Amino acid sequence: MKSLCDMKKKKAEALIKSVSHPKFICGKCGRLIDKKKYLCKPKKIDE
Ligand SMILES: [Zn+2]
């Protein structure tokens, strides 16, 4: 599966909107998501 970072912008944003409590941020793209498998450089968010 492609990472979220490689998806078309619209599709990626739709997916991100469904995530209300992101746990990971992409260290390269800055995207937020709750599953690190969607990111190319996932980093855990410490709250
Ligand atoms: Zn990325």
mmCIF file of the protein (N, C-alpha, C, O) and its ligand, coordinates in Angstrom:
data_MODEL
# 
_entry.id   MODEL 
# 
loop_
_entity.id 
_entity.type 
_entity.pdbx_number_of_molecules 
1 polymer     1 
2 non-polymer 1 
# 
_entity_poly.entity_id                      1 
_entity_poly.type                           'polypeptide(L)' 
_entity_poly.nstd_linkage                   no 
_entity_poly.nstd_monomer                   no 
_entity_poly.pdbx_seq_one_letter_code       MKSLCDMKKKKAEALIKSVSHPKFICGKCGRLIDKKKYLCKPKKIDE 
_entity_poly.pdbx_seq_one_letter_code_can   MKSLCDMKKKKAEALIKSVSHPKFICGKCGRLIDKKKYLCKPKKIDE 
_entity_poly.pdbx_strand_id                 A 
# 
loop_
_entity_poly_seq.entity_id 
_entity_poly_seq.num 
_entity_poly_seq.mon_id 
_entity_poly_seq.hetero 
1 1  MET n 
1 2  LYS n 
1 3  SER n 
1 4  LEU n 
1 5  CYS n 
1 6  ASP n 
1 7  MET n 
1 8  LYS n 
1 9  LYS n 
1 10 LYS n 
1 11 LYS n 
1 12 ALA n 
1 13 GLU n 
1 14 ALA n 
1 15 LEU n 
1 16 ILE n 
1 17 LYS n 
1 18 SER n 
1 19 VAL n 
1 20 SER n 
1 21 HIS n 
1 22 PRO n 
1 23 LYS n 
1 24 PHE n 
1 25 ILE n 
1 26 CYS n 
1 27 GLY n 
1 28 LYS n 
1 29 CYS n 
1 30 GLY n 
1 31 ARG n 
1 32 LEU n 
1 33 ILE n 
1 34 ASP n 
1 35 LYS n 
1 36 LYS n 
1 37 LYS n 
1 38 TYR n 
1 39 LEU n 
1 40 CYS n 
1 41 LYS n 
1 42 PRO n 
1 43 LYS n 
1 44 LYS n 
1 45 ILE n 
1 46 ASP n 
1 47 GLU n 
# 
loop_
_struct_asym.id 
_struct_asym.entity_id 
A 1 
B 2 
# 
loop_
_chem_comp.id 
_chem_comp.type 
_chem_comp.mon_nstd_flag 
ALA 'L-peptide linking' y 
ARG 'L-peptide linking' y 
ASP 'L-peptide linking' y 
CYS 'L-peptide linking' y 
GLU 'L-peptide linking' y 
GLY 'peptide linking'   y 
HIS 'L-peptide linking' y 
ILE 'L-peptide linking' y 
LEU 'L-peptide linking' y 
LYS 'L-peptide linking' y 
MET 'L-peptide linking' y 
PHE 'L-peptide linking' y 
PRO 'L-peptide linking' y 
SER 'L-peptide linking' y 
TYR 'L-peptide linking' y 
VAL 'L-peptide linking' y 
ZN  non-polymer         . 
# 
_pdbx_entity_nonpoly.entity_id   2 
_pdbx_entity_nonpoly.name        ? 
_pdbx_entity_nonpoly.comp_id     ZN 
# 
_pdbx_nonpoly_scheme.asym_id         B 
_pdbx_nonpoly_scheme.entity_id       2 
_pdbx_nonpoly_scheme.mon_id          ZN 
_pdbx_nonpoly_scheme.ndb_seq_num     1 
_pdbx_nonpoly_scheme.pdb_seq_num     101 
_pdbx_nonpoly_scheme.auth_seq_num    101 
_pdbx_nonpoly_scheme.pdb_mon_id      ZN 
_pdbx_nonpoly_scheme.auth_mon_id     ZN 
_pdbx_nonpoly_scheme.pdb_strand_id   A 
_pdbx_nonpoly_scheme.pdb_ins_code    . 
# 
loop_
_atom_site.group_PDB 
_atom_site.id 
_atom_site.type_symbol 
_atom_site.label_atom_id 
_atom_site.label_alt_id 
_atom_site.label_comp_id 
_atom_site.label_asym_id 
_atom_site.label_entity_id 
_atom_site.label_seq_id 
_atom_site.pdbx_PDB_ins_code 
_atom_site.Cartn_x 
_atom_site.Cartn_y 
_atom_site.Cartn_z 
_atom_site.occupancy 
_atom_site.B_iso_or_equiv 
_atom_site.pdbx_formal_charge 
_atom_site.auth_seq_id 
_atom_site.auth_comp_id 
_atom_site.auth_asym_id 
_atom_site.auth_atom_id 
_atom_site.pdbx_PDB_model_num 
ATOM   1   N  N  . MET A 1 1  ? 0.833   -1.207 0.000  1.00 0.00 ? 1   MET A N  1 
ATOM   2   C  CA . MET A 1 1  ? 0.000   0.000  0.000  1.00 0.00 ? 1   MET A CA 1 
ATOM   3   C  C  . MET A 1 1  ? 0.864   1.252  0.000  1.00 0.00 ? 1   MET A C  1 
ATOM   4   O  O  . MET A 1 1  ? 1.909   1.310  0.649  1.00 0.00 ? 1   MET A O  1 
ATOM   5   N  N  . LYS A 1 2  ? 0.411   2.233  -0.732 1.00 0.00 ? 2   LYS A N  1 
ATOM   6   C  CA . LYS A 1 2  ? 1.122   3.516  -0.763 1.00 0.00 ? 2   LYS A CA 1 
ATOM   7   C  C  . LYS A 1 2  ? 0.955   4.233  0.561  1.00 0.00 ? 2   LYS A C  1 
ATOM   8   O  O  . LYS A 1 2  ? -0.058  4.067  1.240  1.00 0.00 ? 2   LYS A O  1 
ATOM   9   N  N  . SER A 1 3  ? 1.929   5.014  0.924  1.00 0.00 ? 3   SER A N  1 
ATOM   10  C  CA . SER A 1 3  ? 1.792   5.802  2.141  1.00 0.00 ? 3   SER A CA 1 
ATOM   11  C  C  . SER A 1 3  ? 0.834   6.959  1.879  1.00 0.00 ? 3   SER A C  1 
ATOM   12  O  O  . SER A 1 3  ? 0.599   7.342  0.733  1.00 0.00 ? 3   SER A O  1 
ATOM   13  N  N  . LEU A 1 4  ? 0.297   7.497  2.936  1.00 0.00 ? 4   LEU A N  1 
ATOM   14  C  CA . LEU A 1 4  ? -0.618  8.635  2.826  1.00 0.00 ? 4   LEU A CA 1 
ATOM   15  C  C  . LEU A 1 4  ? 0.067   9.783  2.097  1.00 0.00 ? 4   LEU A C  1 
ATOM   16  O  O  . LEU A 1 4  ? -0.573  10.523 1.349  1.00 0.00 ? 4   LEU A O  1 
ATOM   17  N  N  . CYS A 1 5  ? 1.343   9.925  2.313  1.00 0.00 ? 5   CYS A N  1 
ATOM   18  C  CA . CYS A 1 5  ? 2.118   11.017 1.742  1.00 0.00 ? 5   CYS A CA 1 
ATOM   19  C  C  . CYS A 1 5  ? 2.151   10.951 0.226  1.00 0.00 ? 5   CYS A C  1 
ATOM   20  O  O  . CYS A 1 5  ? 2.331   11.970 -0.441 1.00 0.00 ? 5   CYS A O  1 
ATOM   21  N  N  . ASP A 1 6  ? 1.978   9.755  -0.318 1.00 0.00 ? 6   ASP A N  1 
ATOM   22  C  CA . ASP A 1 6  ? 2.036   9.603  -1.765 1.00 0.00 ? 6   ASP A CA 1 
ATOM   23  C  C  . ASP A 1 6  ? 0.680   9.741  -2.434 1.00 0.00 ? 6   ASP A C  1 
ATOM   24  O  O  . ASP A 1 6  ? 0.584   9.778  -3.661 1.00 0.00 ? 6   ASP A O  1 
ATOM   25  N  N  . MET A 1 7  ? -0.377  9.817  -1.614 1.00 0.00 ? 7   MET A N  1 
ATOM   26  C  CA . MET A 1 7  ? -1.720  9.923  -2.172 1.00 0.00 ? 7   MET A CA 1 
ATOM   27  C  C  . MET A 1 7  ? -1.971  11.298 -2.750 1.00 0.00 ? 7   MET A C  1 
ATOM   28  O  O  . MET A 1 7  ? -1.294  12.275 -2.430 1.00 0.00 ? 7   MET A O  1 
ATOM   29  N  N  . LYS A 1 8  ? -2.975  11.334 -3.618 1.00 0.00 ? 8   LYS A N  1 
ATOM   30  C  CA . LYS A 1 8  ? -3.408  12.625 -4.137 1.00 0.00 ? 8   LYS A CA 1 
ATOM   31  C  C  . LYS A 1 8  ? -3.911  13.475 -2.965 1.00 0.00 ? 8   LYS A C  1 
ATOM   32  O  O  . LYS A 1 8  ? -4.495  12.962 -2.010 1.00 0.00 ? 8   LYS A O  1 
ATOM   33  N  N  . LYS A 1 9  ? -3.670  14.774 -3.064 1.00 0.00 ? 9   LYS A N  1 
ATOM   34  C  CA . LYS A 1 9  ? -3.964  15.663 -1.943 1.00 0.00 ? 9   LYS A CA 1 
ATOM   35  C  C  . LYS A 1 9  ? -5.393  15.536 -1.422 1.00 0.00 ? 9   LYS A C  1 
ATOM   36  O  O  . LYS A 1 9  ? -5.605  15.431 -0.214 1.00 0.00 ? 9   LYS A O  1 
ATOM   37  N  N  . LYS A 1 10 ? -6.376  15.544 -2.327 1.00 0.00 ? 10  LYS A N  1 
ATOM   38  C  CA . LYS A 1 10 ? -7.776  15.473 -1.903 1.00 0.00 ? 10  LYS A CA 1 
ATOM   39  C  C  . LYS A 1 10 ? -8.062  14.210 -1.120 1.00 0.00 ? 10  LYS A C  1 
ATOM   40  O  O  . LYS A 1 10 ? -8.727  14.251 -0.086 1.00 0.00 ? 10  LYS A O  1 
ATOM   41  N  N  . LYS A 1 11 ? -7.562  13.089 -1.610 1.00 0.00 ? 11  LYS A N  1 
ATOM   42  C  CA . LYS A 1 11 ? -7.809  11.812 -0.955 1.00 0.00 ? 11  LYS A CA 1 
ATOM   43  C  C  . LYS A 1 11 ? -7.146  11.796 0.422  1.00 0.00 ? 11  LYS A C  1 
ATOM   44  O  O  . LYS A 1 11 ? -7.730  11.317 1.394  1.00 0.00 ? 11  LYS A O  1 
ATOM   45  N  N  . ALA A 1 12 ? -5.953  12.311 0.496  1.00 0.00 ? 12  ALA A N  1 
ATOM   46  C  CA . ALA A 1 12 ? -5.224  12.341 1.757  1.00 0.00 ? 12  ALA A CA 1 
ATOM   47  C  C  . ALA A 1 12 ? -5.971  13.202 2.776  1.00 0.00 ? 12  ALA A C  1 
ATOM   48  O  O  . ALA A 1 12 ? -6.080  12.831 3.945  1.00 0.00 ? 12  ALA A O  1 
ATOM   49  N  N  . GLU A 1 13 ? -6.481  14.342 2.335  1.00 0.00 ? 13  GLU A N  1 
ATOM   50  C  CA . GLU A 1 13 ? -7.181  15.231 3.257  1.00 0.00 ? 13  GLU A CA 1 
ATOM   51  C  C  . GLU A 1 13 ? -8.467  14.594 3.768  1.00 0.00 ? 13  GLU A C  1 
ATOM   52  O  O  . GLU A 1 13 ? -8.837  14.775 4.929  1.00 0.00 ? 13  GLU A O  1 
ATOM   53  N  N  . ALA A 1 14 ? -9.146  13.849 2.904  1.00 0.00 ? 14  ALA A N  1 
ATOM   54  C  CA . ALA A 1 14 ? -10.369 13.166 3.322  1.00 0.00 ? 14  ALA A CA 1 
ATOM   55  C  C  . ALA A 1 14 ? -10.049 12.147 4.398  1.00 0.00 ? 14  ALA A C  1 
ATOM   56  O  O  . ALA A 1 14 ? -10.809 11.976 5.352  1.00 0.00 ? 14  ALA A O  1 
ATOM   57  N  N  . LEU A 1 15 ? -8.934  11.481 4.240  1.00 0.00 ? 15  LEU A N  1 
ATOM   58  C  CA . LEU A 1 15 ? -8.523  10.471 5.215  1.00 0.00 ? 15  LEU A CA 1 
ATOM   59  C  C  . LEU A 1 15 ? -8.131  11.133 6.530  1.00 0.00 ? 15  LEU A C  1 
ATOM   60  O  O  . LEU A 1 15 ? -8.478  10.648 7.607  1.00 0.00 ? 15  LEU A O  1 
ATOM   61  N  N  . ILE A 1 16 ? -7.412  12.237 6.433  1.00 0.00 ? 16  ILE A N  1 
ATOM   62  C  CA . ILE A 1 16 ? -6.965  12.945 7.632  1.00 0.00 ? 16  ILE A CA 1 
ATOM   63  C  C  . ILE A 1 16 ? -8.166  13.482 8.414  1.00 0.00 ? 16  ILE A C  1 
ATOM   64  O  O  . ILE A 1 16 ? -8.148  13.499 9.645  1.00 0.00 ? 16  ILE A O  1 
ATOM   65  N  N  . LYS A 1 17 ? -9.198  13.917 7.708  1.00 0.00 ? 17  LYS A N  1 
ATOM   66  C  CA . LYS A 1 17 ? -10.382 14.458 8.381  1.00 0.00 ? 17  LYS A CA 1 
ATOM   67  C  C  . LYS A 1 17 ? -11.060 13.418 9.250  1.00 0.00 ? 17  LYS A C  1 
ATOM   68  O  O  . LYS A 1 17 ? -11.715 13.759 10.235 1.00 0.00 ? 17  LYS A O  1 
ATOM   69  N  N  . SER A 1 18 ? -10.908 12.165 8.897  1.00 0.00 ? 18  SER A N  1 
ATOM   70  C  CA . SER A 1 18 ? -11.548 11.096 9.667  1.00 0.00 ? 18  SER A CA 1 
ATOM   71  C  C  . SER A 1 18 ? -10.763 10.769 10.929 1.00 0.00 ? 18  SER A C  1 
ATOM   72  O  O  . SER A 1 18 ? -11.216 9.979  11.757 1.00 0.00 ? 18  SER A O  1 
ATOM   73  N  N  . VAL A 1 19 ? -9.599  11.368 11.078 1.00 0.00 ? 19  VAL A N  1 
ATOM   74  C  CA . VAL A 1 19 ? -8.762  11.102 12.246 1.00 0.00 ? 19  VAL A CA 1 
ATOM   75  C  C  . VAL A 1 19 ? -8.896  12.252 13.235 1.00 0.00 ? 19  VAL A C  1 
ATOM   76  O  O  . VAL A 1 19 ? -8.388  13.347 12.996 1.00 0.00 ? 19  VAL A O  1 
ATOM   77  N  N  . SER A 1 20 ? -9.579  12.000 14.344 1.00 0.00 ? 20  SER A N  1 
ATOM   78  C  CA . SER A 1 20 ? -9.783  13.070 15.316 1.00 0.00 ? 20  SER A CA 1 
ATOM   79  C  C  . SER A 1 20 ? -8.686  13.106 16.370 1.00 0.00 ? 20  SER A C  1 
ATOM   80  O  O  . SER A 1 20 ? -8.462  14.133 17.012 1.00 0.00 ? 20  SER A O  1 
ATOM   81  N  N  . HIS A 1 21 ? -8.006  11.980 16.544 1.00 0.00 ? 21  HIS A N  1 
ATOM   82  C  CA . HIS A 1 21 ? -6.930  11.932 17.536 1.00 0.00 ? 21  HIS A CA 1 
ATOM   83  C  C  . HIS A 1 21 ? -5.662  11.323 16.934 1.00 0.00 ? 21  HIS A C  1 
ATOM   84  O  O  . HIS A 1 21 ? -5.343  10.162 17.191 1.00 0.00 ? 21  HIS A O  1 
ATOM   85  N  N  . PRO A 1 22 ? -4.949  12.105 16.141 1.00 0.00 ? 22  PRO A N  1 
ATOM   86  C  CA . PRO A 1 22 ? -3.747  11.580 15.496 1.00 0.00 ? 22  PRO A CA 1 
ATOM   87  C  C  . PRO A 1 22 ? -2.675  11.220 16.503 1.00 0.00 ? 22  PRO A C  1 
ATOM   88  O  O  . PRO A 1 22 ? -2.488  11.919 17.499 1.00 0.00 ? 22  PRO A O  1 
ATOM   89  N  N  . LYS A 1 23 ? -1.971  10.131 16.243 1.00 0.00 ? 23  LYS A N  1 
ATOM   90  C  CA . LYS A 1 23 ? -0.902  9.677  17.135 1.00 0.00 ? 23  LYS A CA 1 
ATOM   91  C  C  . LYS A 1 23 ? 0.465   9.810  16.497 1.00 0.00 ? 23  LYS A C  1 
ATOM   92  O  O  . LYS A 1 23 ? 1.493   9.725  17.169 1.00 0.00 ? 23  LYS A O  1 
ATOM   93  N  N  . PHE A 1 24 ? 0.465   10.020 15.191 1.00 0.00 ? 24  PHE A N  1 
ATOM   94  C  CA . PHE A 1 24 ? 1.741   10.106 14.483 1.00 0.00 ? 24  PHE A CA 1 
ATOM   95  C  C  . PHE A 1 24 ? 1.771   11.317 13.571 1.00 0.00 ? 24  PHE A C  1 
ATOM   96  O  O  . PHE A 1 24 ? 0.742   11.748 13.050 1.00 0.00 ? 24  PHE A O  1 
ATOM   97  N  N  . ILE A 1 25 ? 2.961   11.856 13.387 1.00 0.00 ? 25  ILE A N  1 
ATOM   98  C  CA . ILE A 1 25 ? 3.163   12.936 12.429 1.00 0.00 ? 25  ILE A CA 1 
ATOM   99  C  C  . ILE A 1 25 ? 4.259   12.508 11.476 1.00 0.00 ? 25  ILE A C  1 
ATOM   100 O  O  . ILE A 1 25 ? 5.208   11.835 11.878 1.00 0.00 ? 25  ILE A O  1 
ATOM   101 N  N  . CYS A 1 26 ? 4.136   12.890 10.228 1.00 0.00 ? 26  CYS A N  1 
ATOM   102 C  CA . CYS A 1 26 ? 5.181   12.549 9.274  1.00 0.00 ? 26  CYS A CA 1 
ATOM   103 C  C  . CYS A 1 26 ? 6.315   13.561 9.407  1.00 0.00 ? 26  CYS A C  1 
ATOM   104 O  O  . CYS A 1 26 ? 6.110   14.766 9.263  1.00 0.00 ? 26  CYS A O  1 
ATOM   105 N  N  . GLY A 1 27 ? 7.517   13.047 9.686  1.00 0.00 ? 27  GLY A N  1 
ATOM   106 C  CA . GLY A 1 27 ? 8.662   13.928 9.859  1.00 0.00 ? 27  GLY A CA 1 
ATOM   107 C  C  . GLY A 1 27 ? 9.075   14.613 8.574  1.00 0.00 ? 27  GLY A C  1 
ATOM   108 O  O  . GLY A 1 27 ? 9.829   15.586 8.603  1.00 0.00 ? 27  GLY A O  1 
ATOM   109 N  N  . LYS A 1 28 ? 8.598   14.123 7.461  1.00 0.00 ? 28  LYS A N  1 
ATOM   110 C  CA . LYS A 1 28 ? 8.960   14.691 6.170  1.00 0.00 ? 28  LYS A CA 1 
ATOM   111 C  C  . LYS A 1 28 ? 7.884   15.631 5.651  1.00 0.00 ? 28  LYS A C  1 
ATOM   112 O  O  . LYS A 1 28 ? 8.190   16.719 5.163  1.00 0.00 ? 28  LYS A O  1 
ATOM   113 N  N  . CYS A 1 29 ? 6.617   15.214 5.753  1.00 0.00 ? 29  CYS A N  1 
ATOM   114 C  CA . CYS A 1 29 ? 5.513   15.980 5.163  1.00 0.00 ? 29  CYS A CA 1 
ATOM   115 C  C  . CYS A 1 29 ? 4.681   16.738 6.193  1.00 0.00 ? 29  CYS A C  1 
ATOM   116 O  O  . CYS A 1 29 ? 3.954   17.664 5.834  1.00 0.00 ? 29  CYS A O  1 
ATOM   117 N  N  . GLY A 1 30 ? 4.777   16.356 7.473  1.00 0.00 ? 30  GLY A N  1 
ATOM   118 C  CA . GLY A 1 30 ? 4.015   17.029 8.503  1.00 0.00 ? 30  GLY A CA 1 
ATOM   119 C  C  . GLY A 1 30 ? 2.574   16.599 8.579  1.00 0.00 ? 30  GLY A C  1 
ATOM   120 O  O  . GLY A 1 30 ? 1.764   17.259 9.231  1.00 0.00 ? 30  GLY A O  1 
ATOM   121 N  N  . ARG A 1 31 ? 2.231   15.490 7.918  1.00 0.00 ? 31  ARG A N  1 
ATOM   122 C  CA . ARG A 1 31 ? 0.859   15.020 7.973  1.00 0.00 ? 31  ARG A CA 1 
ATOM   123 C  C  . ARG A 1 31 ? 0.582   14.325 9.310  1.00 0.00 ? 31  ARG A C  1 
ATOM   124 O  O  . ARG A 1 31 ? 1.475   13.729 9.911  1.00 0.00 ? 31  ARG A O  1 
ATOM   125 N  N  . LEU A 1 32 ? -0.672  14.414 9.761  1.00 0.00 ? 32  LEU A N  1 
ATOM   126 C  CA . LEU A 1 32 ? -1.072  13.784 11.014 1.00 0.00 ? 32  LEU A CA 1 
ATOM   127 C  C  . LEU A 1 32 ? -2.007  12.621 10.737 1.00 0.00 ? 32  LEU A C  1 
ATOM   128 O  O  . LEU A 1 32 ? -2.884  12.715 9.878  1.00 0.00 ? 32  LEU A O  1 
ATOM   129 N  N  . ILE A 1 33 ? -1.827  11.535 11.453 1.00 0.00 ? 33  ILE A N  1 
ATOM   130 C  CA . ILE A 1 33 ? -2.667  10.352 11.264 1.00 0.00 ? 33  ILE A CA 1 
ATOM   131 C  C  . ILE A 1 33 ? -2.550  9.476  12.499 1.00 0.00 ? 33  ILE A C  1 
ATOM   132 O  O  . ILE A 1 33 ? -1.638  9.646  13.308 1.00 0.00 ? 33  ILE A O  1 
ATOM   133 N  N  . ASP A 1 34 ? -3.480  8.534  12.638 1.00 0.00 ? 34  ASP A N  1 
ATOM   134 C  CA . ASP A 1 34 ? -3.412  7.665  13.821 1.00 0.00 ? 34  ASP A CA 1 
ATOM   135 C  C  . ASP A 1 34 ? -2.747  6.321  13.528 1.00 0.00 ? 34  ASP A C  1 
ATOM   136 O  O  . ASP A 1 34 ? -2.583  5.500  14.431 1.00 0.00 ? 34  ASP A O  1 
ATOM   137 N  N  . LYS A 1 35 ? -2.366  6.094  12.281 1.00 0.00 ? 35  LYS A N  1 
ATOM   138 C  CA . LYS A 1 35 ? -1.680  4.847  11.950 1.00 0.00 ? 35  LYS A CA 1 
ATOM   139 C  C  . LYS A 1 35 ? -0.399  5.146  11.185 1.00 0.00 ? 35  LYS A C  1 
ATOM   140 O  O  . LYS A 1 35 ? -0.435  5.720  10.097 1.00 0.00 ? 35  LYS A O  1 
ATOM   141 N  N  . LYS A 1 36 ? 0.728   4.756  11.760 1.00 0.00 ? 36  LYS A N  1 
ATOM   142 C  CA . LYS A 1 36 ? 2.008   5.143  11.178 1.00 0.00 ? 36  LYS A CA 1 
ATOM   143 C  C  . LYS A 1 36 ? 2.260   4.519  9.818  1.00 0.00 ? 36  LYS A C  1 
ATOM   144 O  O  . LYS A 1 36 ? 3.112   4.997  9.068  1.00 0.00 ? 36  LYS A O  1 
ATOM   145 N  N  . LYS A 1 37 ? 1.543   3.472  9.491  1.00 0.00 ? 37  LYS A N  1 
ATOM   146 C  CA . LYS A 1 37 ? 1.772   2.823  8.197  1.00 0.00 ? 37  LYS A CA 1 
ATOM   147 C  C  . LYS A 1 37 ? 1.407   3.730  7.025  1.00 0.00 ? 37  LYS A C  1 
ATOM   148 O  O  . LYS A 1 37 ? 1.814   3.473  5.892  1.00 0.00 ? 37  LYS A O  1 
ATOM   149 N  N  . TYR A 1 38 ? 0.649   4.779  7.289  1.00 0.00 ? 38  TYR A N  1 
ATOM   150 C  CA . TYR A 1 38 ? 0.248   5.682  6.217  1.00 0.00 ? 38  TYR A CA 1 
ATOM   151 C  C  . TYR A 1 38 ? 1.290   6.753  5.917  1.00 0.00 ? 38  TYR A C  1 
ATOM   152 O  O  . TYR A 1 38 ? 1.163   7.493  4.942  1.00 0.00 ? 38  TYR A O  1 
ATOM   153 N  N  . LEU A 1 39 ? 2.325   6.834  6.760  1.00 0.00 ? 39  LEU A N  1 
ATOM   154 C  CA . LEU A 1 39 ? 3.297   7.905  6.598  1.00 0.00 ? 39  LEU A CA 1 
ATOM   155 C  C  . LEU A 1 39 ? 4.641   7.394  6.093  1.00 0.00 ? 39  LEU A C  1 
ATOM   156 O  O  . LEU A 1 39 ? 4.999   6.240  6.328  1.00 0.00 ? 39  LEU A O  1 
ATOM   157 N  N  . CYS A 1 40 ? 5.390   8.262  5.391  1.00 0.00 ? 40  CYS A N  1 
ATOM   158 C  CA . CYS A 1 40 ? 6.684   7.849  4.863  1.00 0.00 ? 40  CYS A CA 1 
ATOM   159 C  C  . CYS A 1 40 ? 7.771   7.975  5.935  1.00 0.00 ? 40  CYS A C  1 
ATOM   160 O  O  . CYS A 1 40 ? 8.724   7.195  5.940  1.00 0.00 ? 40  CYS A O  1 
ATOM   161 N  N  . LYS A 1 41 ? 7.636   8.954  6.846  1.00 0.00 ? 41  LYS A N  1 
ATOM   162 C  CA . LYS A 1 41 ? 8.593   9.125  7.946  1.00 0.00 ? 41  LYS A CA 1 
ATOM   163 C  C  . LYS A 1 41 ? 7.833   9.332  9.242  1.00 0.00 ? 41  LYS A C  1 
ATOM   164 O  O  . LYS A 1 41 ? 7.873   10.419 9.819  1.00 0.00 ? 41  LYS A O  1 
ATOM   165 N  N  . PRO A 1 42 ? 7.136   8.296  9.710  1.00 0.00 ? 42  PRO A N  1 
ATOM   166 C  CA . PRO A 1 42 ? 6.296   8.454  10.901 1.00 0.00 ? 42  PRO A CA 1 
ATOM   167 C  C  . PRO A 1 42 ? 7.090   8.745  12.170 1.00 0.00 ? 42  PRO A C  1 
ATOM   168 O  O  . PRO A 1 42 ? 8.129   8.141  12.436 1.00 0.00 ? 42  PRO A O  1 
ATOM   169 N  N  . LYS A 1 43 ? 6.562   9.690  12.940 1.00 0.00 ? 43  LYS A N  1 
ATOM   170 C  CA . LYS A 1 43 ? 7.138   10.000 14.260 1.00 0.00 ? 43  LYS A CA 1 
ATOM   171 C  C  . LYS A 1 43 ? 6.003   10.045 15.249 1.00 0.00 ? 43  LYS A C  1 
ATOM   172 O  O  . LYS A 1 43 ? 4.957   10.632 14.972 1.00 0.00 ? 43  LYS A O  1 
ATOM   173 N  N  . LYS A 1 44 ? 6.195   9.434  16.398 1.00 0.00 ? 44  LYS A N  1 
ATOM   174 C  CA . LYS A 1 44 ? 5.138   9.413  17.398 1.00 0.00 ? 44  LYS A CA 1 
ATOM   175 C  C  . LYS A 1 44 ? 4.972   10.804 18.010 1.00 0.00 ? 44  LYS A C  1 
ATOM   176 O  O  . LYS A 1 44 ? 5.941   11.509 18.291 1.00 0.00 ? 44  LYS A O  1 
ATOM   177 N  N  . ILE A 1 45 ? 3.712   11.164 18.201 1.00 0.00 ? 45  ILE A N  1 
ATOM   178 C  CA . ILE A 1 45 ? 3.426   12.452 18.837 1.00 0.00 ? 45  ILE A CA 1 
ATOM   179 C  C  . ILE A 1 45 ? 3.338   12.223 20.331 1.00 0.00 ? 45  ILE A C  1 
ATOM   180 O  O  . ILE A 1 45 ? 2.576   11.369 20.785 1.00 0.00 ? 45  ILE A O  1 
ATOM   181 N  N  . ASP A 1 46 ? 4.093   12.961 21.086 1.00 0.00 ? 46  ASP A N  1 
ATOM   182 C  CA . ASP A 1 46 ? 4.031   12.866 22.550 1.00 0.00 ? 46  ASP A CA 1 
ATOM   183 C  C  . ASP A 1 46 ? 3.159   13.986 23.070 1.00 0.00 ? 46  ASP A C  1 
ATOM   184 O  O  . ASP A 1 46 ? 3.433   15.162 22.830 1.00 0.00 ? 46  ASP A O  1 
ATOM   185 N  N  . GLU A 1 47 ? 2.104   13.620 23.785 1.00 0.00 ? 47  GLU A N  1 
ATOM   186 C  CA . GLU A 1 47 ? 1.206   14.650 24.310 1.00 0.00 ? 47  GLU A CA 1 
ATOM   187 C  C  . GLU A 1 47 ? 1.438   14.911 25.780 1.00 0.00 ? 47  GLU A C  1 
ATOM   188 O  O  . GLU A 1 47 ? 0.761   15.751 26.372 1.00 0.00 ? 47  GLU A O  1 
HETATM 189 ZN ZN . ZN  B 2 .  ? 5.506   11.836 4.545  1.00 0.00 2 101 ZN  A ZN 1 
# 
